[in-house]
Amino acid sequence: MATANITTDQKPAFSWIFLGQPKGEEWTGQPVTLRTQADTEEAARDAFPSWDLTFAAKIRTASPLNYHFMEGNYLWSLMGTDARDSLREMAGVRHA
C-alpha cells in the first residue's frame, strides 16, 4: 500500500464530483466518476476539458485534517475537523 499525506496552506475551498463521459466518442459504458478540488465550479470543470460533465456534488474542504492514500488502484481521501469547534460554530459562538 502506498501512502501520501498531502497538506497545503491554501487548499481549494471545495471538492467537486462530476459524472462524465469522453467528448466526441460513442460511449456505451456507465458514466465515470471524476473528482477534483477547486474554488469554483467553472475552475473544476476546466480540469476536465475533454469530458462531457454532469454535476454530482460540491463538498466543502476546509478542514484541519486532509489525508490521502492509495490502496491498490483506489485513492482514499479522509477529511476531518474538531467536532467541538464545529458545534460551537453552529451554535453561533465565535472562536479564535
Short mmCIF file of the C-alpha atoms (twelve columns), coordinates in Angstrom:
data_MODEL
# 
_entry.id   MODEL 
# 
loop_
_atom_site.group_PDB 
_atom_site.id 
_atom_site.type_symbol 
_atom_site.label_atom_id 
_atom_site.label_alt_id 
_atom_site.label_comp_id 
_atom_site.label_asym_id 
_atom_site.label_seq_id 
_atom_site.Cartn_x 
_atom_site.Cartn_y 
_atom_site.Cartn_z 
_atom_site.pdbx_PDB_model_num 
ATOM 1  C CA . MET A 1  0.000   0.000  0.000   1 
ATOM 2  C CA . ALA A 2  1.363   3.422  -0.960  1 
ATOM 3  C CA . THR A 3  0.520   6.355  1.280   1 
ATOM 4  C CA . ALA A 4  0.913   10.087 0.899   1 
ATOM 5  C CA . ASN A 5  -0.030  12.773 3.390   1 
ATOM 6  C CA . ILE A 6  -0.959  15.828 1.377   1 
ATOM 7  C CA . THR A 7  -1.392  19.137 3.168   1 
ATOM 8  C CA . THR A 8  -1.208  22.638 1.759   1 
ATOM 9  C CA . ASP A 9  -1.612  26.051 3.323   1 
ATOM 10 C CA . GLN A 10 -4.106  27.212 0.717   1 
ATOM 11 C CA . LYS A 11 -6.408  24.361 -0.190  1 
ATOM 12 C CA . PRO A 12 -9.167  24.922 -2.706  1 
ATOM 13 C CA . ALA A 13 -12.467 25.682 -0.988  1 
ATOM 14 C CA . PHE A 14 -14.384 22.694 -2.389  1 
ATOM 15 C CA . SER A 15 -14.144 19.191 -3.775  1 
ATOM 16 C CA . TRP A 16 -16.243 18.804 -6.913  1 
ATOM 17 C CA . ILE A 17 -17.614 15.492 -8.173  1 
ATOM 18 C CA . PHE A 18 -18.921 15.022 -11.697 1 
ATOM 19 C CA . LEU A 19 -20.214 12.125 -13.743 1 
ATOM 20 C CA . GLY A 20 -18.567 12.232 -17.143 1 
ATOM 21 C CA . GLN A 21 -18.094 10.612 -20.470 1 
ATOM 22 C CA . PRO A 22 -15.420 11.391 -23.056 1 
ATOM 23 C CA . LYS A 23 -16.380 14.070 -25.583 1 
ATOM 24 C CA . GLY A 24 -16.685 13.074 -29.211 1 
ATOM 25 C CA . GLU A 25 -16.778 9.338  -28.571 1 
ATOM 26 C CA . GLU A 26 -19.636 6.901  -28.709 1 
ATOM 27 C CA . TRP A 27 -19.774 5.852  -25.085 1 
ATOM 28 C CA . THR A 28 -21.588 2.633  -24.245 1 
ATOM 29 C CA . GLY A 29 -20.442 2.232  -20.639 1 
ATOM 30 C CA . GLN A 30 -21.630 3.843  -17.450 1 
ATOM 31 C CA . PRO A 31 -20.514 7.412  -16.680 1 
ATOM 32 C CA . VAL A 32 -17.131 7.785  -14.992 1 
ATOM 33 C CA . THR A 33 -16.917 9.498  -11.584 1 
ATOM 34 C CA . LEU A 34 -14.450 12.410 -11.773 1 
ATOM 35 C CA . ARG A 35 -13.280 14.366 -8.737  1 
ATOM 36 C CA . THR A 36 -11.153 17.487 -8.340  1 
ATOM 37 C CA . GLN A 37 -10.585 20.347 -5.907  1 
ATOM 38 C CA . ALA A 38 -11.213 23.964 -6.913  1 
ATOM 39 C CA . ASP A 39 -12.693 27.199 -5.601  1 
ATOM 40 C CA . THR A 40 -15.416 27.435 -8.271  1 
ATOM 41 C CA . GLU A 41 -17.427 25.048 -10.418 1 
ATOM 42 C CA . GLU A 42 -16.009 26.685 -13.536 1 
ATOM 43 C CA . ALA A 43 -12.435 26.009 -12.391 1 
ATOM 44 C CA . ALA A 44 -13.381 22.419 -11.539 1 
ATOM 45 C CA . ARG A 45 -14.925 21.868 -14.975 1 
ATOM 46 C CA . ASP A 46 -11.793 23.346 -16.597 1 
ATOM 47 C CA . ALA A 47 -9.824  20.435 -15.080 1 
ATOM 48 C CA . PHE A 48 -11.659 18.044 -17.451 1 
ATOM 49 C CA . PRO A 49 -11.724 19.784 -20.857 1 
ATOM 50 C CA . SER A 50 -12.177 16.586 -22.882 1 
ATOM 51 C CA . TRP A 51 -15.173 15.313 -20.878 1 
ATOM 52 C CA . ASP A 52 -18.929 15.965 -21.006 1 
ATOM 53 C CA . LEU A 53 -19.738 16.541 -17.343 1 
ATOM 54 C CA . THR A 54 -22.847 16.278 -15.188 1 
ATOM 55 C CA . PHE A 55 -22.619 17.907 -11.762 1 
ATOM 56 C CA . ALA A 56 -22.895 15.398 -8.889  1 
ATOM 57 C CA . ALA A 57 -21.627 17.073 -5.678  1 
ATOM 58 C CA . LYS A 58 -19.908 20.070 -4.112  1 
ATOM 59 C CA . ILE A 59 -18.135 19.280 -0.814  1 
ATOM 60 C CA . ARG A 60 -16.542 21.900 1.435   1 
ATOM 61 C CA . THR A 61 -12.875 21.034 2.005   1 
ATOM 62 C CA . ALA A 62 -11.982 23.492 4.766   1 
ATOM 63 C CA . SER A 63 -10.555 21.037 7.261   1 
ATOM 64 C CA . PRO A 64 -7.541  20.774 9.550   1 
ATOM 65 C CA . LEU A 65 -7.230  17.103 8.539   1 
ATOM 66 C CA . ASN A 66 -6.787  16.266 4.878   1 
ATOM 67 C CA . TYR A 67 -5.199  12.845 4.354   1 
ATOM 68 C CA . HIS A 68 -4.963  10.840 1.123   1 
ATOM 69 C CA . PHE A 69 -3.590  7.381  0.488   1 
ATOM 70 C CA . MET A 70 -3.637  4.729  -2.220  1 
ATOM 71 C CA . GLU A 71 -4.508  1.099  -1.720  1 
ATOM 72 C CA . GLY A 72 -4.191  -0.969 -4.868  1 
ATOM 73 C CA . ASN A 73 -5.967  1.005  -7.604  1 
ATOM 74 C CA . TYR A 74 -8.034  3.049  -5.131  1 
ATOM 75 C CA . LEU A 75 -7.341  6.570  -3.886  1 
ATOM 76 C CA . TRP A 76 -8.820  7.160  -0.429  1 
ATOM 77 C CA . SER A 77 -9.410  10.653 0.991   1 
ATOM 78 C CA . LEU A 78 -10.056 11.391 4.661   1 
ATOM 79 C CA . MET A 79 -11.135 14.826 5.833   1 
ATOM 80 C CA . GLY A 80 -11.959 15.827 9.383   1 
ATOM 81 C CA . THR A 81 -12.297 18.615 11.868  1 
ATOM 82 C CA . ASP A 82 -12.566 19.195 15.613  1 
ATOM 83 C CA . ALA A 83 -16.210 18.405 16.394  1 
ATOM 84 C CA . ARG A 84 -16.297 20.808 19.370  1 
ATOM 85 C CA . ASP A 85 -15.322 23.759 17.171  1 
ATOM 86 C CA . SER A 86 -17.958 22.805 14.609  1 
ATOM 87 C CA . LEU A 87 -20.684 22.549 17.259  1 
ATOM 88 C CA . ARG A 88 -19.721 25.965 18.695  1 
ATOM 89 C CA . GLU A 89 -19.761 27.472 15.203  1 
ATOM 90 C CA . MET A 90 -23.229 26.037 14.513  1 
ATOM 91 C CA . ALA A 91 -24.427 27.475 17.846  1 
ATOM 92 C CA . GLY A 92 -23.164 30.932 16.821  1 
ATOM 93 C CA . VAL A 93 -20.224 31.034 19.222  1 
ATOM 94 C CA . ARG A 94 -17.152 32.565 17.614  1 
ATOM 95 C CA . HIS A 95 -13.748 31.176 18.498  1 
ATOM 96 C CA . ALA A 96 -10.165 32.177 17.834  1 
# 
